[in-house]
């Protein structure tokens, strides 16, 4: 297995692998192009987004925006991310249809070992994140590696989502937890 395959399999991988470094540089350039034209027409922004990652129609991401690779981000229709969105896509980030991100939402697939020797050795891991259809993520929320957020769910502002959140719910807090069912 090469380092990219290990990364996507959730195994230890070396993020300084030549291919991964090259892929991150590509994403940085595209993010810079996107962020340098904050008031550009939607069509111009969409061209860059199409090159950066897999998206369907009606995707709007405000600047500034940052991601690691871009190609691991799969976005459904009618997606909106407000200012300051960061997606660390060292593994797959699947975002459903009709999803809204308030300002400064951060989505992290990347993580590091708790074992100090492994961390010093430069080992990293990444786990996929899935966000269902019709989800609203409140401002300043952080979605941690391996989390699934069910459809029709609202995540309150400032939440740190450490575990799966069931569909049709409101969840809030640090750590994020179920508050109520949505009917």
C-alpha positions, 0 to 999 in steps of 0.5 A: 500500500502506498501512503495515500492508500494507507491514509484513506484506509485509516492506517498510519501514514506518512504525510510527508510522502512526495505524492501527498505533499504535491497533492496538498500544494495543488489544493493550496494553490486552488484555495488561494485562487478561490480566496483571492477572488472573494467578490467574483461571480459564482460561475468563476468561483464554481470553476475553481471549486469543480477543479478542487473537489467533487461537487454537484450544483449550487455549491457556494463557499465563501472566502476564506476557505482551506482544505488539505487535498480537495479531492476527498471532499464530496458535496451534494446539491445546494451546499453553502459554507460561510466565511472561514470554513476549514476541511482537513480532508485526509480521508473522505468527507461526504456532505449531503444535499441542502447542507449549511455551514455557518461561519468558521465551521471546521471539519477534521478527518486528520488525527495524530496518535496518543502514543508519544513515540508514534507521534514523534515518529510523524505517524498520522491517521485519518478517518472519514466524516459523513454529514447527511442531507438537510443538516445545519452546522452552527458557527464555530463548530468542530467535527472530529474524525470518524463522525457521522451526522444524520440527516435533518439535524442541527448542530448548535454553534460552538459544538465539538462533535466527537461522536455520531449524531442521530438523524432528526435531532438537535445536538449542542455543546462540548462535547456535542450531545443530543438535546431534542428530536425534530419532528 
